[in-house]
Amino acid sequence: MNKEQYLKQRNDLLKEVENLINEGKIEESDAKMKEVEALDDKWEQTKLANANLNALKDKTTATNLDNKSLNIGGKTVAKIEETKVFTKENAISSEEYRNAYLKTLQGKTLSDVEQQAYSTATGEGAEVVPTIMADKIMKKVFQIAPVLEHMTNLFHVPNGLKFGIEGTNNDATMHTENAAITPSEDTLAGITLGAYEVTKALRVSRTVSIMSIDAFEDFLVQLLAENLAKKLENLVFNGTGSSQPTGIVKAGSGTSGAYVEGTDLLSIAAATAVTEADILAWYAMIGNHVSPKAYMSKATFMAYFYPLMNMSKNISIKFMNGLFYIMDVPVHYTNTLTKGTAYMAAMDQLMGNFAEDINVRKSSESGFLNNSIDYLGVCAFDCKPITGNAAFAKFAKAQS
């Protein structure tokens, strides 16, 4: 039995143990764990035998191996470098798997330990972005599209997500002593988040295969995260809900998510100047939610909000700690909204889910004639707003 055979047998046994535990078969799992211990003992004996054999081959006289062994539980085992054993969980977060994953995308050969980590993490071919790289990707995504980081209810649940939310909620009533109590007809609604694919294809020269691992990782993170983040940001704001996520544009209190004038919509004609009273009226449309935020293009803010800033008279528009504020609501710029359109939003009321986290796939064949490699960044995402609770308000200044 060589090292690779030992590791494969051990990982297979550990998987069987895990499955038995999940099935509630505790006695069978205990028996299987004894097989793991027996295999470990056998491997220790094999290592010792090989160490003695190699010593005899290399020396013309017998070598005293006492100093090269340890006595554990009455057994003599060789002092050989500890073997790293990977599980599905620890492999994905390991440096070895991160290197193996990136080398595979480059078309490079893997070392033995990288191959072991890669085989353990990918299982039956389902490649997963290494934890180290995934953290870098999401950090970059949040930098480019901070609205995603503002979504406090952003989940990572495979195959979609469904959960209940409050529907009709009747007020509490006074009760007359000893009188019968009639239950209120409160209701529970539901939100289902599916999986809409978002992709970005890149065709790059084969010279990426000679890049260092770190440089190649930075290259992929920068290009793929930037492009996917911009698309995801656009869907969060402008998703129609028809074969795509439902964005803030459909978060109004009216039919099919339309915004209602005077309730959650402030419309201003093209020929009418925006006043401080308009800004306060828009601000008042947002209910008592925790940390709402305002989103608009920089062009919108500079054209209609910044001119109203006058700290000597009022504080409706102010600048603090690197951000502009409308009353106590911070302003965040986005290029996904056209000039004249802005939203105030309580982002804990926008539910989102990555049914598949951002992943990278490769094809060498499709770019063969161009001496190129094609990479595809892909994720599955959905979002939906919880409407009807004054969590979203729209500002609309006509342009013509």
FINUTI-955957 format. One line per field, with one value per residue (C-alpha): x, y, z. Coordinates in Angstrom, 3 decimals. Example, Ala and Ser with C-alpha at 12.3 -4.5 7.8 and 13.67 -1.06 7.14 Angstrom:
X	(12.300	13.670) .
Y	(-4.500	-1.060) .
Z	(7.800	7.140) .
END
This chain:
X	(0.000	1.451	0.599	-1.977	-3.802	-3.822	-5.237	-7.906	-9.026	-9.063	-11.121	-13.572	-14.012	-14.516	-17.215	-18.966	-18.740	-20.259	-23.113	-23.888	-23.971	-26.306	-28.573	-28.628	-26.765	-24.489	-23.414	-22.474	-20.561	-18.605	-17.647	-16.569	-14.430	-12.624	-11.801	-10.253	-8.153	-7.082	-6.104	-4.054	-2.245	-1.547	-0.144	2.125	3.456	3.970	5.901	8.127	8.781	9.656	11.949	13.829	13.999	15.385	17.933	19.145	19.371	21.391	23.851	26.434	26.069	22.925	21.662	20.245	16.764	15.891	16.510	14.319	11.280	8.760	7.171	3.409	1.174	3.763	4.163	7.215	6.341	8.607	9.221	8.008	6.515	2.862	0.504	-2.050	-5.523	-8.172	-11.910	-14.513	-14.764	-11.104	-9.975	-12.038	-10.449	-6.902	-4.043	-3.428	-6.915	-6.705	-3.467	-4.932	-8.100	-6.184	-3.601	-6.423	-7.883	-4.436	-3.884	-0.908	0.131	-0.786	1.505	0.468	-0.855	-2.680	-4.266	-5.400	-6.937	-8.596	-10.081	-11.413	-12.951	-14.530	-16.019	-17.815	-16.620	-18.544	-15.818	-16.182	-14.328	-11.765	-12.757	-9.691	-10.590	-14.343	-13.671	-11.614	-14.345	-17.127	-14.955	-14.411	-18.115	-19.083	-16.562	-18.002	-21.672	-22.070	-25.841	-25.241	-23.388	-26.237	-28.651	-28.639	-30.816	-28.527	-28.321	-26.221	-28.634	-28.325	-31.421	-33.359	-35.094	-38.648	-39.704	-42.791	-43.397	-46.157	-49.257	-52.397	-51.750	-54.789	-54.373	-54.651	-58.015	-59.294	-60.852	-63.836	-63.333	-65.000	-66.092	-65.266	-62.238	-62.550	-59.224	-58.000	-57.848	-54.109	-52.352	-48.885	-47.475	-44.437	-41.466	-39.736	-36.256	-35.257	-32.064	-31.442	-28.087	-25.792	-22.720	-19.669	-17.451	-13.798	-11.453	-7.822	-4.439	-2.851	-0.095	-2.208	-0.893	2.560	1.308	2.060	-0.795	-1.226	-1.169	-3.658	-6.013	-5.911	-6.557	-9.677	-11.024	-10.669	-12.245	-15.001	-16.035	-16.210	-18.424	-20.702	-21.047	-22.237	-24.894	-26.019	-26.260	-28.432	-30.751	-31.086	-32.356	-33.995	-34.924	-38.445	-39.286	-40.057	-37.504	-35.112	-34.874	-37.350	-35.561	-36.334	-38.059	-40.908	-40.993	-43.892	-47.106	-49.327	-50.355	-47.448	-45.037	-45.868	-45.107	-48.138	-48.031	-48.200	-47.678	-44.243	-43.673	-42.725	-42.976	-41.736	-42.368	-39.467	-40.185	-40.560	-37.596	-36.900	-37.381	-36.438	-40.115	-40.026	-37.004	-38.642	-41.867	-39.893	-37.997	-41.273	-42.526	-40.048	-41.394	-39.559	-37.005	-33.450	-30.735	-32.474	-30.259	-30.679	-29.502	-29.082	-26.548	-24.047	-25.624	-28.999	-27.559	-25.538	-28.436	-31.299	-30.000	-26.613	-27.975	-30.286	-27.405	-27.209	-25.944	-26.571	-30.340	-31.139	-29.594	-31.823	-28.753	-25.389	-21.933	-20.396	-17.637	-17.149	-20.853	-23.723	-26.898	-30.560	-31.585	-30.183	-30.133	-26.720	-26.528	-24.853	-24.096	-24.891	-24.605	-27.542	-30.130	-30.816	-30.682	-33.796	-34.496	-33.657	-34.820	-34.849	-34.750	-34.733	-32.374	-33.347	-36.644	-34.969	-34.415	-31.673	-30.028	-27.084	-28.370	-24.915	-22.001	-19.735	-17.781	-15.346	-15.414	-12.869	-12.763	-9.525	-11.229	-13.495	-10.546	-8.183	-7.890	-7.139	-4.559	-6.831	-8.623	-12.255	-13.308	-16.909	-17.823	-21.250	-23.569	-27.262	-29.017	-32.482	-33.965	-37.422	-38.596	-41.090	-43.670	-46.450	-44.615	-43.222	-39.734	-39.176	-39.855	-39.138	-38.071	-38.821	-37.787	-38.961	-36.211	-38.414) .
Y	(0.000	3.355	6.822	7.644	4.337	4.945	8.452	7.335	4.442	6.691	9.420	6.825	5.376	8.834	9.585	6.334	7.285	10.696	9.177	6.647	9.364	11.474	8.433	7.920	4.579	5.214	1.612	1.098	4.399	3.301	0.073	1.968	4.318	1.272	0.390	3.855	3.259	-0.154	1.380	4.050	1.346	-0.588	2.534	3.242	-0.319	0.069	3.316	1.685	-1.325	0.923	3.029	-0.069	-1.453	1.798	1.971	-1.523	-0.727	2.437	1.035	-1.751	-2.225	-2.423	0.906	1.402	2.843	3.392	7.130	7.308	5.776	6.536	4.147	4.808	2.504	-0.248	0.005	1.326	3.719	5.652	9.375	10.192	13.550	13.755	13.119	15.835	14.348	16.383	16.335	18.040	20.861	21.604	21.057	23.940	26.402	25.051	26.768	23.507	23.516	27.204	26.549	23.451	25.262	28.139	25.820	23.789	26.952	27.743	24.225	23.551	20.217	19.659	18.334	15.194	17.105	19.602	16.727	15.172	18.449	19.030	15.520	15.771	19.230	18.693	15.284	14.164	17.039	19.878	22.512	25.085	28.384	28.111	29.928	32.169	33.284	33.492	35.956	38.129	38.019	39.055	41.809	43.165	42.816	44.814	47.524	47.913	47.428	48.445	48.032	44.263	44.687	46.878	43.948	42.607	39.685	38.333	34.544	31.817	28.876	26.397	25.671	28.727	29.830	30.301	31.973	33.519	37.204	39.073	39.601	41.144	42.237	43.526	45.868	44.552	45.268	45.948	42.985	43.029	40.723	37.294	38.109	35.721	36.637	36.580	35.778	38.340	37.206	37.826	36.258	35.049	35.743	34.151	35.101	32.604	33.307	31.310	31.124	33.379	32.886	35.874	35.281	37.047	35.447	36.418	35.361	35.886	34.935	31.649	33.676	33.536	29.975	31.332	33.877	33.262	31.878	35.145	37.290	34.998	35.073	38.884	38.967	36.772	38.498	41.952	41.213	38.799	40.428	43.859	42.774	40.519	43.139	45.773	43.419	42.334	45.972	46.772	43.855	44.976	48.369	47.683	43.978	43.596	40.257	38.786	36.000	37.956	39.168	41.753	44.990	48.161	49.547	47.128	47.792	50.264	49.847	49.780	47.062	44.902	46.952	50.332	53.429	55.517	59.307	60.898	57.567	56.367	58.465	62.120	63.309	66.717	68.187	69.095	72.828	72.819	73.417	70.987	72.602	71.731	71.014	68.389	66.699	66.605	65.229	62.446	61.703	61.493	58.687	56.241	54.598	54.077	51.616	50.994	52.741	53.496	54.644	56.883	55.798	57.953	58.913	61.620	63.692	63.547	64.591	67.466	68.763	68.595	68.026	69.696	73.180	72.942	72.457	75.470	74.634	78.193	77.778	74.054	70.611	68.742	68.250	67.903	66.372	64.228	61.604	61.485	61.108	63.433	62.971	63.746	64.333	61.150	59.062	58.577	59.058	56.394	56.884	54.321	54.481	52.110	54.836	57.495	61.210	62.336	58.957	58.206	55.813	55.754	52.173	50.195	47.502	44.938	44.742	43.585	39.829	38.270	34.905	33.439	29.993	29.534	31.652	33.236	30.484	30.281	27.791	27.268	26.099	25.736	24.277	27.240	29.604	27.156	28.993	32.241	30.637	31.784	30.416	31.236	31.813	32.108	33.803	32.618	32.875	32.286	35.163	36.379	39.181	40.432	43.402	43.135	45.696	47.609	48.651	52.060	50.621	52.171	55.625	56.945	60.426	61.149	64.434	64.604	65.484	66.830) .
Z	(0.000	-1.035	0.292	-2.396	-1.840	1.927	1.572	-0.888	1.323	4.394	2.701	1.374	4.856	6.392	3.833	4.778	8.460	7.739	5.731	8.468	11.129	8.968	8.588	12.360	12.130	15.117	15.755	12.127	12.126	15.240	13.497	10.412	12.526	13.909	10.296	9.930	13.056	11.748	8.431	10.250	12.228	9.043	7.378	10.347	10.133	6.393	6.873	9.480	7.274	4.336	6.508	7.678	4.143	2.723	5.508	4.712	1.003	1.573	4.108	3.892	7.629	9.705	11.031	14.487	13.848	17.507	17.190	14.103	15.757	18.440	20.923	21.039	23.022	22.934	19.159	17.350	14.554	12.216	12.611	9.142	8.188	9.128	6.228	5.576	5.261	3.459	4.019	1.845	4.363	5.052	1.459	0.047	2.471	2.042	0.240	-1.658	-3.174	-3.999	-5.920	-7.580	-8.651	-10.250	-11.829	-13.381	-14.909	-16.305	-17.592	-15.327	-13.786	-10.137	-7.435	-5.552	-2.541	-4.790	-6.704	-3.436	-2.249	-5.634	-5.817	-2.285	-2.725	-6.148	-5.397	-8.542	-10.703	-9.034	-8.846	-6.092	-5.883	-3.051	0.124	-0.121	-3.659	-2.945	-0.117	-2.479	-5.136	-2.750	-1.269	-4.792	-5.640	-2.541	-3.436	-6.938	-5.999	-2.327	-2.585	-2.375	0.897	2.153	1.705	5.241	4.147	1.437	1.662	0.048	-0.139	-3.051	-5.168	-3.995	-0.829	0.448	3.683	5.253	5.851	7.599	5.459	6.975	10.559	12.449	15.414	18.937	20.613	24.098	25.888	28.214	31.164	30.764	27.202	24.353	22.271	18.499	16.793	14.272	10.667	10.309	7.344	6.461	3.014	1.373	-0.752	-3.003	-4.321	-7.367	-9.413	-12.402	-14.088	-14.501	-16.667	-18.061	-20.720	-21.194	-23.982	-23.041	-24.477	-23.457	-21.853	-18.684	-18.319	-17.463	-14.916	-11.261	-9.166	-7.254	-10.404	-12.171	-9.183	-9.073	-12.836	-12.580	-9.470	-11.011	-14.407	-13.427	-10.151	-11.760	-14.662	-12.631	-9.877	-12.341	-13.723	-10.251	-9.167	-12.181	-11.356	-7.718	-8.897	-12.264	-12.279	-13.673	-12.055	-15.489	-16.067	-13.837	-10.228	-8.926	-8.163	-6.231	-9.341	-8.495	-4.747	-4.726	-2.771	-5.863	-8.285	-9.492	-7.413	-8.976	-6.910	-5.906	-6.098	-2.659	-0.886	-1.992	-5.117	-5.470	-9.087	-10.188	-13.622	-15.895	-15.677	-11.879	-9.601	-6.783	-3.370	0.180	0.853	-1.922	-0.348	3.077	1.589	-0.101	3.117	5.064	2.795	4.349	7.487	10.749	9.404	10.543	8.524	5.189	2.336	-0.710	-4.157	-7.255	-9.893	-9.075	-11.865	-10.089	-6.757	-8.133	-10.265	-7.757	-4.212	-3.827	-4.745	-1.712	0.706	3.020	6.487	7.712	7.212	7.431	7.672	5.203	2.990	4.704	4.298	7.045	7.207	3.459	2.553	1.703	3.748	3.193	6.806	8.446	5.237	3.562	-0.223	-2.365	-6.050	-8.725	-12.494	-12.924	-12.288	-14.914	-14.182	-12.336	-10.679	-7.044	-4.340	-0.579	0.605	3.840	2.562	5.179	3.292	0.062	0.241	-1.869	-2.418	-4.307	-5.277	-6.807	-5.655	-8.250	-9.999	-12.902	-15.771	-18.537	-22.146	-24.101	-27.171	-27.990	-28.324	-30.021	-33.360	-31.555	-29.255	-26.441	-23.419	-22.677	-19.074	-17.927	-14.688	-13.539	-10.567	-9.857	-8.088	-7.193	-5.113	-4.165	-2.078	0.764	-0.285	1.456	4.612	3.603	3.065	-0.371	-1.842	-5.319	-6.472	-10.114	-11.764	-15.365	-17.849	-20.653) .
END
